[in-house]
Amino acid sequence: MIDAIFTMSVNLDAEAIIDLIRSICKVSVEELQDHINPRIFSLQKLVEVADLNMSRITYVWYIFIL
């Protein structure tokens, strides 16, 4: 069920995809800060969402960077 959230991200509007990616980034940073046992689940999902949404116009990705 959780995978559907990431897979269906292609249907999100520009503002929603930016919010999703920013949220995944925050969780990824938290997961990686555990120096003893870092997790990469969110980092993998970030790559998956980025790959699924590569066809979005550059403007959406530009706003994310800001």
N, CA, C and O atoms as a Maestro MAE file, in Angstrom:
{
 s_m_m2io_version
 :::
 2.0.0
}

f_m_ct {
 s_m_title
 :::
 protein
 m_atom[264] {
  # First column is atom index #
  i_m_mmod_type
  r_m_x_coord
  r_m_y_coord
  r_m_z_coord
  i_m_residue_number
  s_m_chain_name
  s_m_pdb_residue_name
  s_m_pdb_atom_name
  i_m_atomic_number
  :::
  1 25 0.817 -1.194 0.000 1 A "MET " " N  " 7
  2 3 0.000 0.000 0.000 1 A "MET " " CA " 6
  3 2 0.866 1.267 0.000 1 A "MET " " C  " 6
  4 15 0.553 2.236 -0.690 1 A "MET " " O  " 8
  5 25 1.944 1.252 0.769 2 A "ILE " " N  " 7
  6 3 2.800 2.431 0.844 2 A "ILE " " CA " 6
  7 2 3.481 2.713 -0.495 2 A "ILE " " C  " 6
  8 15 3.726 3.869 -0.838 2 A "ILE " " O  " 8
  9 25 3.785 1.660 -1.244 3 A "ASP " " N  " 7
  10 3 4.419 1.852 -2.550 3 A "ASP " " CA " 6
  11 2 3.503 2.606 -3.506 3 A "ASP " " C  " 6
  12 15 3.981 3.306 -4.398 3 A "ASP " " O  " 8
  13 25 2.210 2.472 -3.329 4 A "ALA " " N  " 7
  14 3 1.256 3.172 -4.198 4 A "ALA " " CA " 6
  15 2 1.389 4.681 -4.063 4 A "ALA " " C  " 6
  16 15 1.190 5.410 -5.034 4 A "ALA " " O  " 8
  17 25 1.723 5.153 -2.871 5 A "ILE " " N  " 7
  18 3 1.909 6.598 -2.659 5 A "ILE " " CA " 6
  19 2 3.006 7.119 -3.579 5 A "ILE " " C  " 6
  20 15 2.858 8.164 -4.214 5 A "ILE " " O  " 8
  21 25 4.095 6.387 -3.642 6 A "PHE " " N  " 7
  22 3 5.222 6.820 -4.453 6 A "PHE " " CA " 6
  23 2 4.956 6.605 -5.940 6 A "PHE " " C  " 6
  24 15 5.284 7.462 -6.761 6 A "PHE " " O  " 8
  25 25 4.373 5.484 -6.282 7 A "THR " " N  " 7
  26 3 4.083 5.169 -7.681 7 A "THR " " CA " 6
  27 2 3.070 6.146 -8.271 7 A "THR " " C  " 6
  28 15 3.201 6.565 -9.420 7 A "THR " " O  " 8
  29 25 2.077 6.500 -7.494 8 A "MET " " N  " 7
  30 3 1.024 7.402 -7.977 8 A "MET " " CA " 6
  31 2 1.434 8.874 -7.924 8 A "MET " " C  " 6
  32 15 0.629 9.752 -8.234 8 A "MET " " O  " 8
  33 25 2.677 9.148 -7.534 9 A "SER " " N  " 7
  34 3 3.143 10.535 -7.464 9 A "SER " " CA " 6
  35 2 3.101 11.224 -8.828 9 A "SER " " C  " 6
  36 15 3.093 12.453 -8.904 9 A "SER " " O  " 8
  37 25 3.074 10.444 -9.893 10 A "VAL " " N  " 7
  38 3 2.996 11.031 -11.229 10 A "VAL " " CA " 6
  39 2 1.681 11.780 -11.443 10 A "VAL " " C  " 6
  40 15 1.579 12.623 -12.334 10 A "VAL " " O  " 8
  41 25 0.685 11.470 -10.629 11 A "ASN " " N  " 7
  42 3 -0.621 12.126 -10.749 11 A "ASN " " CA " 6
  43 2 -0.748 13.376 -9.889 11 A "ASN " " C  " 6
  44 15 -1.769 14.060 -9.954 11 A "ASN " " O  " 8
  45 25 0.262 13.687 -9.088 12 A "LEU " " N  " 7
  46 3 0.209 14.862 -8.229 12 A "LEU " " CA " 6
  47 2 0.452 16.132 -9.038 12 A "LEU " " C  " 6
  48 15 1.148 16.113 -10.054 12 A "LEU " " O  " 8
  49 25 -0.130 17.231 -8.572 13 A "ASP " " N  " 7
  50 3 0.153 18.502 -9.240 13 A "ASP " " CA " 6
  51 2 1.537 18.995 -8.807 13 A "ASP " " C  " 6
  52 15 2.173 18.392 -7.942 13 A "ASP " " O  " 8
  53 25 1.990 20.072 -9.402 14 A "ALA " " N  " 7
  54 3 3.349 20.571 -9.177 14 A "ALA " " CA " 6
  55 2 3.613 20.873 -7.703 14 A "ALA " " C  " 6
  56 15 4.665 20.508 -7.177 14 A "ALA " " O  " 8
  57 25 2.690 21.524 -7.047 15 A "GLU " " N  " 7
  58 3 2.890 21.890 -5.641 15 A "GLU " " CA " 6
  59 2 2.960 20.644 -4.752 15 A "GLU " " C  " 6
  60 15 3.776 20.575 -3.833 15 A "GLU " " O  " 8
  61 25 2.111 19.679 -5.030 16 A "ALA " " N  " 7
  62 3 2.075 18.455 -4.227 16 A "ALA " " CA " 6
  63 2 3.341 17.625 -4.398 16 A "ALA " " C  " 6
  64 15 3.842 17.064 -3.423 16 A "ALA " " O  " 8
  65 25 3.870 17.536 -5.620 17 A "ILE " " N  " 7
  66 3 5.087 16.742 -5.823 17 A "ILE " " CA " 6
  67 2 6.268 17.405 -5.131 17 A "ILE " " C  " 6
  68 15 7.141 16.718 -4.600 17 A "ILE " " O  " 8
  69 25 6.304 18.726 -5.132 18 A "ILE " " N  " 7
  70 3 7.374 19.441 -4.436 18 A "ILE " " CA " 6
  71 2 7.286 19.172 -2.936 18 A "ILE " " C  " 6
  72 15 8.306 18.923 -2.293 18 A "ILE " " O  " 8
  73 25 6.090 19.219 -2.376 19 A "ASP " " N  " 7
  74 3 5.902 18.920 -0.956 19 A "ASP " " CA " 6
  75 2 6.318 17.487 -0.633 19 A "ASP " " C  " 6
  76 15 6.971 17.240 0.381 19 A "ASP " " O  " 8
  77 25 5.943 16.551 -1.491 20 A "LEU " " N  " 7
  78 3 6.297 15.149 -1.275 20 A "LEU " " CA " 6
  79 2 7.813 14.968 -1.278 20 A "LEU " " C  " 6
  80 15 8.362 14.314 -0.392 20 A "LEU " " O  " 8
  81 25 8.482 15.538 -2.258 21 A "ILE " " N  " 7
  82 3 9.930 15.362 -2.372 21 A "ILE " " CA " 6
  83 2 10.654 16.032 -1.204 21 A "ILE " " C  " 6
  84 15 11.605 15.467 -0.666 21 A "ILE " " O  " 8
  85 25 10.222 17.212 -0.811 22 A "ARG " " N  " 7
  86 3 10.834 17.872 0.351 22 A "ARG " " CA " 6
  87 2 10.652 17.026 1.608 22 A "ARG " " C  " 6
  88 15 11.568 16.919 2.422 22 A "ARG " " O  " 8
  89 25 9.492 16.433 1.767 23 A "SER " " N  " 7
  90 3 9.237 15.592 2.940 23 A "SER " " CA " 6
  91 2 10.104 14.337 2.923 23 A "SER " " C  " 6
  92 15 10.657 13.940 3.949 23 A "SER " " O  " 8
  93 25 10.216 13.722 1.759 24 A "ILE " " N  " 7
  94 3 11.075 12.535 1.661 24 A "ILE " " CA " 6
  95 2 12.522 12.905 1.969 24 A "ILE " " C  " 6
  96 15 13.230 12.139 2.623 24 A "ILE " " O  " 8
  97 25 12.961 14.058 1.511 25 A "CYS " " N  " 7
  98 3 14.329 14.513 1.795 25 A "CYS " " CA " 6
  99 2 14.561 14.672 3.298 25 A "CYS " " C  " 6
  100 15 15.600 14.260 3.815 25 A "CYS " " O  " 8
  101 25 13.609 15.260 3.988 26 A "LYS " " N  " 7
  102 3 13.738 15.443 5.444 26 A "LYS " " CA " 6
  103 2 13.842 14.109 6.162 26 A "LYS " " C  " 6
  104 15 14.673 13.944 7.055 26 A "LYS " " O  " 8
  105 25 13.010 13.164 5.779 27 A "VAL " " N  " 7
  106 3 13.045 11.843 6.411 27 A "VAL " " CA " 6
  107 2 14.356 11.134 6.072 27 A "VAL " " C  " 6
  108 15 14.930 10.453 6.922 27 A "VAL " " O  " 8
  109 25 14.826 11.290 4.851 28 A "SER " " N  " 7
  110 3 16.088 10.663 4.442 28 A "SER " " CA " 6
  111 2 17.248 11.165 5.281 28 A "SER " " C  " 6
  112 15 18.094 10.381 5.708 28 A "SER " " O  " 8
  113 25 17.291 12.459 5.518 29 A "VAL " " N  " 7
  114 3 18.360 13.035 6.341 29 A "VAL " " CA " 6
  115 2 18.315 12.451 7.750 29 A "VAL " " C  " 6
  116 15 19.352 12.106 8.316 29 A "VAL " " O  " 8
  117 25 17.124 12.341 8.308 30 A "GLU " " N  " 7
  118 3 16.984 11.760 9.647 30 A "GLU " " CA " 6
  119 2 17.443 10.305 9.673 30 A "GLU " " C  " 6
  120 15 18.126 9.883 10.606 30 A "GLU " " O  " 8
  121 25 17.073 9.554 8.667 31 A "GLU " " N  " 7
  122 3 17.476 8.148 8.609 31 A "GLU " " CA " 6
  123 2 18.989 8.002 8.490 31 A "GLU " " C  " 6
  124 15 19.573 7.111 9.107 31 A "GLU " " O  " 8
  125 25 19.620 8.848 7.719 32 A "LEU " " N  " 7
  126 3 21.062 8.743 7.497 32 A "LEU " " CA " 6
  127 2 21.891 9.248 8.672 32 A "LEU " " C  " 6
  128 15 23.085 8.960 8.751 32 A "LEU " " O  " 8
  129 25 21.276 9.994 9.583 33 A "GLN " " N  " 7
  130 3 22.017 10.521 10.731 33 A "GLN " " CA " 6
  131 2 22.303 9.475 11.786 33 A "GLN " " C  " 6
  132 15 23.105 9.717 12.688 33 A "GLN " " O  " 8
  133 25 21.673 8.326 11.699 34 A "ASP " " N  " 7
  134 3 21.969 7.225 12.613 34 A "ASP " " CA " 6
  135 2 23.279 6.597 12.149 34 A "ASP " " C  " 6
  136 15 23.294 5.810 11.203 34 A "ASP " " O  " 8
  137 25 24.370 6.945 12.813 35 A "HIS " " N  " 7
  138 3 25.699 6.509 12.367 35 A "HIS " " CA " 6
  139 2 25.945 5.024 12.600 35 A "HIS " " C  " 6
  140 15 26.796 4.426 11.941 35 A "HIS " " O  " 8
  141 25 25.218 4.434 13.517 36 A "ILE " " N  " 7
  142 3 25.418 3.021 13.816 36 A "ILE " " CA " 6
  143 2 24.673 2.139 12.816 36 A "ILE " " C  " 6
  144 15 25.214 1.146 12.330 36 A "ILE " " O  " 8
  145 25 23.429 2.510 12.514 37 A "ASN " " N  " 7
  146 3 22.613 1.696 11.618 37 A "ASN " " CA " 6
  147 2 21.776 2.597 10.705 37 A "ASN " " C  " 6
  148 15 20.555 2.662 10.851 37 A "ASN " " O  " 8
  149 25 22.426 3.292 9.766 38 A "PRO " " N  " 7
  150 3 21.655 4.191 8.888 38 A "PRO " " CA " 6
  151 2 20.738 3.418 7.955 38 A "PRO " " C  " 6
  152 15 21.093 2.350 7.455 38 A "PRO " " O  " 8
  153 25 19.556 3.972 7.729 39 A "ARG " " N  " 7
  154 3 18.595 3.347 6.816 39 A "ARG " " CA " 6
  155 2 18.589 4.121 5.504 39 A "ARG " " C  " 6
  156 15 18.864 5.320 5.483 39 A "ARG " " O  " 8
  157 25 18.283 3.444 4.434 40 A "ILE " " N  " 7
  158 3 18.256 4.105 3.136 40 A "ILE " " CA " 6
  159 2 16.898 3.976 2.444 40 A "ILE " " C  " 6
  160 15 16.784 4.259 1.251 40 A "ILE " " O  " 8
  161 25 15.868 3.551 3.180 41 A "PHE " " N  " 7
  162 3 14.549 3.360 2.592 41 A "PHE " " CA " 6
  163 2 14.057 4.636 1.918 41 A "PHE " " C  " 6
  164 15 13.667 4.611 0.750 41 A "PHE " " O  " 8
  165 25 14.072 5.747 2.645 42 A "SER " " N  " 7
  166 3 13.553 7.001 2.093 42 A "SER " " CA " 6
  167 2 14.417 7.506 0.945 42 A "SER " " C  " 6
  168 15 13.909 8.083 -0.016 42 A "SER " " O  " 8
  169 25 15.703 7.290 1.048 43 A "LEU " " N  " 7
  170 3 16.601 7.686 -0.029 43 A "LEU " " CA " 6
  171 2 16.280 6.908 -1.302 43 A "LEU " " C  " 6
  172 15 16.302 7.470 -2.397 43 A "LEU " " O  " 8
  173 25 15.985 5.629 -1.162 44 A "GLN " " N  " 7
  174 3 15.592 4.814 -2.313 44 A "GLN " " CA " 6
  175 2 14.264 5.299 -2.895 44 A "GLN " " C  " 6
  176 15 14.093 5.339 -4.113 44 A "GLN " " O  " 8
  177 25 13.334 5.665 -2.026 45 A "LYS " " N  " 7
  178 3 12.035 6.152 -2.488 45 A "LYS " " CA " 6
  179 2 12.182 7.504 -3.175 45 A "LYS " " C  " 6
  180 15 11.455 7.801 -4.124 45 A "LYS " " O  " 8
  181 25 13.112 8.319 -2.705 46 A "LEU " " N  " 7
  182 3 13.374 9.606 -3.339 46 A "LEU " " CA " 6
  183 2 13.842 9.405 -4.774 46 A "LEU " " C  " 6
  184 15 13.387 10.096 -5.686 46 A "LEU " " O  " 8
  185 25 14.741 8.466 -4.968 47 A "VAL " " N  " 7
  186 3 15.232 8.152 -6.314 47 A "VAL " " CA " 6
  187 2 14.086 7.622 -7.176 47 A "VAL " " C  " 6
  188 15 13.963 7.983 -8.346 47 A "VAL " " O  " 8
  189 25 13.254 6.770 -6.594 48 A "GLU " " N  " 7
  190 3 12.121 6.211 -7.325 48 A "GLU " " CA " 6
  191 2 11.148 7.303 -7.776 48 A "GLU " " C  " 6
  192 15 10.718 7.321 -8.929 48 A "GLU " " O  " 8
  193 25 10.807 8.204 -6.866 49 A "VAL " " N  " 7
  194 3 9.877 9.289 -7.196 49 A "VAL " " CA " 6
  195 2 10.495 10.209 -8.256 49 A "VAL " " C  " 6
  196 15 9.813 10.631 -9.189 49 A "VAL " " O  " 8
  197 25 11.778 10.515 -8.107 50 A "ALA " " N  " 7
  198 3 12.441 11.367 -9.097 50 A "ALA " " CA " 6
  199 2 12.417 10.706 -10.473 50 A "ALA " " C  " 6
  200 15 12.148 11.364 -11.478 50 A "ALA " " O  " 8
  201 25 12.695 9.420 -10.517 51 A "ASP " " N  " 7
  202 3 12.689 8.694 -11.783 51 A "ASP " " CA " 6
  203 2 11.293 8.689 -12.406 51 A "ASP " " C  " 6
  204 15 11.142 8.926 -13.605 51 A "ASP " " O  " 8
  205 25 10.288 8.419 -11.596 52 A "LEU " " N  " 7
  206 3 8.914 8.372 -12.098 52 A "LEU " " CA " 6
  207 2 8.434 9.729 -12.617 52 A "LEU " " C  " 6
  208 15 7.558 9.794 -13.479 52 A "LEU " " O  " 8
  209 25 9.009 10.804 -12.092 53 A "ASN " " N  " 7
  210 3 8.538 12.144 -12.420 53 A "ASN " " CA " 6
  211 2 9.512 12.937 -13.290 53 A "ASN " " C  " 6
  212 15 9.417 14.162 -13.375 53 A "ASN " " O  " 8
  213 25 10.439 12.246 -13.928 54 A "MET " " N  " 7
  214 3 11.418 12.920 -14.783 54 A "MET " " CA " 6
  215 2 10.774 13.669 -15.943 54 A "MET " " C  " 6
  216 15 11.347 14.634 -16.447 54 A "MET " " O  " 8
  217 25 9.623 13.248 -16.362 55 A "SER " " N  " 7
  218 3 8.987 13.877 -17.510 55 A "SER " " CA " 6
  219 2 8.328 15.214 -17.164 55 A "SER " " C  " 6
  220 15 7.833 15.909 -18.052 55 A "SER " " O  " 8
  221 25 8.321 15.573 -15.892 56 A "ARG " " N  " 7
  222 3 7.736 16.865 -15.515 56 A "ARG " " CA " 6
  223 2 8.553 17.998 -16.115 56 A "ARG " " C  " 6
  224 15 9.743 17.850 -16.395 56 A "ARG " " O  " 8
  225 25 7.904 19.111 -16.302 57 A "ILE " " N  " 7
  226 3 8.612 20.248 -16.881 57 A "ILE " " CA " 6
  227 2 9.722 20.709 -15.942 57 A "ILE " " C  " 6
  228 15 9.626 20.542 -14.726 57 A "ILE " " O  " 8
  229 25 10.738 21.268 -16.494 58 A "THR " " N  " 7
  230 3 11.902 21.716 -15.734 58 A "THR " " CA " 6
  231 2 11.520 22.710 -14.656 58 A "THR " " C  " 6
  232 15 12.158 22.757 -13.605 58 A "THR " " O  " 8
  233 25 10.490 23.505 -14.898 59 A "TYR " " N  " 7
  234 3 10.061 24.518 -13.940 59 A "TYR " " CA " 6
  235 2 9.737 23.911 -12.575 59 A "TYR " " C  " 6
  236 15 10.078 24.487 -11.542 59 A "TYR " " O  " 8
  237 25 9.086 22.760 -12.569 60 A "VAL " " N  " 7
  238 3 8.733 22.097 -11.307 60 A "VAL " " CA " 6
  239 2 9.996 21.722 -10.544 60 A "VAL " " C  " 6
  240 15 10.074 21.930 -9.333 60 A "VAL " " O  " 8
  241 25 10.980 21.173 -11.239 61 A "TRP " " N  " 7
  242 3 12.221 20.789 -10.576 61 A "TRP " " CA " 6
  243 2 13.005 22.023 -10.146 61 A "TRP " " C  " 6
  244 15 13.682 21.996 -9.119 61 A "TRP " " O  " 8
  245 25 12.925 23.091 -10.909 62 A "TYR " " N  " 7
  246 3 13.624 24.327 -10.555 62 A "TYR " " CA " 6
  247 2 13.063 24.890 -9.244 62 A "TYR " " C  " 6
  248 15 13.827 25.326 -8.382 62 A "TYR " " O  " 8
  249 25 11.751 24.884 -9.090 63 A "ILE " " N  " 7
  250 3 11.122 25.378 -7.863 63 A "ILE " " CA " 6
  251 2 11.562 24.526 -6.679 63 A "ILE " " C  " 6
  252 15 11.788 25.061 -5.593 63 A "ILE " " O  " 8
  253 25 11.687 23.226 -6.861 64 A "PHE " " N  " 7
  254 3 12.110 22.350 -5.785 64 A "PHE " " CA " 6
  255 2 13.500 22.740 -5.294 64 A "PHE " " C  " 6
  256 15 13.752 22.730 -4.089 64 A "PHE " " O  " 8
  257 25 14.386 23.077 -6.191 65 A "ILE " " N  " 7
  258 3 15.749 23.427 -5.824 65 A "ILE " " CA " 6
  259 2 15.782 24.703 -4.986 65 A "ILE " " C  " 6
  260 15 16.612 24.838 -4.086 65 A "ILE " " O  " 8
  261 25 14.886 25.631 -5.280 66 A "LEU " " N  " 7
  262 3 14.852 26.870 -4.508 66 A "LEU " " CA " 6
  263 2 14.378 26.559 -3.136 66 A "LEU " " C  " 6
  264 15 14.269 27.458 -2.302 66 A "LEU " " O  " 8
  :::
 }
 m_bond[263] {
  # First column is bond index #
  i_m_from
  i_m_to
  i_m_order
  :::
  1 1 2 1
  2 2 3 1
  3 3 4 2
  4 3 5 1
  5 5 6 1
  6 6 7 1
  7 7 8 2
  8 7 9 1
  9 9 10 1
  10 10 11 1
  11 11 12 2
  12 11 13 1
  13 13 14 1
  14 14 15 1
  15 15 16 2
  16 15 17 1
  17 17 18 1
  18 18 19 1
  19 19 20 2
  20 19 21 1
  21 21 22 1
  22 22 23 1
  23 23 24 2
  24 23 25 1
  25 25 26 1
  26 26 27 1
  27 27 28 2
  28 27 29 1
  29 29 30 1
  30 30 31 1
  31 31 32 2
  32 31 33 1
  33 33 34 1
  34 34 35 1
  35 35 36 2
  36 35 37 1
  37 37 38 1
  38 38 39 1
  39 39 40 2
  40 39 41 1
  41 41 42 1
  42 42 43 1
  43 43 44 2
  44 43 45 1
  45 45 46 1
  46 46 47 1
  47 47 48 2
  48 47 49 1
  49 49 50 1
  50 50 51 1
  51 51 52 2
  52 51 53 1
  53 53 54 1
  54 54 55 1
  55 55 56 2
  56 55 57 1
  57 57 58 1
  58 58 59 1
  59 59 60 2
  60 59 61 1
  61 61 62 1
  62 62 63 1
  63 63 64 2
  64 63 65 1
  65 65 66 1
  66 66 67 1
  67 67 68 2
  68 67 69 1
  69 69 70 1
  70 70 71 1
  71 71 72 2
  72 71 73 1
  73 73 74 1
  74 74 75 1
  75 75 76 2
  76 75 77 1
  77 77 78 1
  78 78 79 1
  79 79 80 2
  80 79 81 1
  81 81 82 1
  82 82 83 1
  83 83 84 2
  84 83 85 1
  85 85 86 1
  86 86 87 1
  87 87 88 2
  88 87 89 1
  89 89 90 1
  90 90 91 1
  91 91 92 2
  92 91 93 1
  93 93 94 1
  94 94 95 1
  95 95 96 2
  96 95 97 1
  97 97 98 1
  98 98 99 1
  99 99 100 2
  100 99 101 1
  101 101 102 1
  102 102 103 1
  103 103 104 2
  104 103 105 1
  105 105 106 1
  106 106 107 1
  107 107 108 2
  108 107 109 1
  109 109 110 1
  110 110 111 1
  111 111 112 2
  112 111 113 1
  113 113 114 1
  114 114 115 1
  115 115 116 2
  116 115 117 1
  117 117 118 1
  118 118 119 1
  119 119 120 2
  120 119 121 1
  121 121 122 1
  122 122 123 1
  123 123 124 2
  124 123 125 1
  125 125 126 1
  126 126 127 1
  127 127 128 2
  128 127 129 1
  129 129 130 1
  130 130 131 1
  131 131 132 2
  132 131 133 1
  133 133 134 1
  134 134 135 1
  135 135 136 2
  136 135 137 1
  137 137 138 1
  138 138 139 1
  139 139 140 2
  140 139 141 1
  141 141 142 1
  142 142 143 1
  143 143 144 2
  144 143 145 1
  145 145 146 1
  146 146 147 1
  147 147 148 2
  148 147 149 1
  149 149 150 1
  150 150 151 1
  151 151 152 2
  152 151 153 1
  153 153 154 1
  154 154 155 1
  155 155 156 2
  156 155 157 1
  157 157 158 1
  158 158 159 1
  159 159 160 2
  160 159 161 1
  161 161 162 1
  162 162 163 1
  163 163 164 2
  164 163 165 1
  165 165 166 1
  166 166 167 1
  167 167 168 2
  168 167 169 1
  169 169 170 1
  170 170 171 1
  171 171 172 2
  172 171 173 1
  173 173 174 1
  174 174 175 1
  175 175 176 2
  176 175 177 1
  177 177 178 1
  178 178 179 1
  179 179 180 2
  180 179 181 1
  181 181 182 1
  182 182 183 1
  183 183 184 2
  184 183 185 1
  185 185 186 1
  186 186 187 1
  187 187 188 2
  188 187 189 1
  189 189 190 1
  190 190 191 1
  191 191 192 2
  192 191 193 1
  193 193 194 1
  194 194 195 1
  195 195 196 2
  196 195 197 1
  197 197 198 1
  198 198 199 1
  199 199 200 2
  200 199 201 1
  201 201 202 1
  202 202 203 1
  203 203 204 2
  204 203 205 1
  205 205 206 1
  206 206 207 1
  207 207 208 2
  208 207 209 1
  209 209 210 1
  210 210 211 1
  211 211 212 2
  212 211 213 1
  213 213 214 1
  214 214 215 1
  215 215 216 2
  216 215 217 1
  217 217 218 1
  218 218 219 1
  219 219 220 2
  220 219 221 1
  221 221 222 1
  222 222 223 1
  223 223 224 2
  224 223 225 1
  225 225 226 1
  226 226 227 1
  227 227 228 2
  228 227 229 1
  229 229 230 1
  230 230 231 1
  231 231 232 2
  232 231 233 1
  233 233 234 1
  234 234 235 1
  235 235 236 2
  236 235 237 1
  237 237 238 1
  238 238 239 1
  239 239 240 2
  240 239 241 1
  241 241 242 1
  242 242 243 1
  243 243 244 2
  244 243 245 1
  245 245 246 1
  246 246 247 1
  247 247 248 2
  248 247 249 1
  249 249 250 1
  250 250 251 1
  251 251 252 2
  252 251 253 1
  253 253 254 1
  254 254 255 1
  255 255 256 2
  256 255 257 1
  257 257 258 1
  258 258 259 1
  259 259 260 2
  260 259 261 1
  261 261 262 1
  262 262 263 1
  263 263 264 2
  :::
 }
}
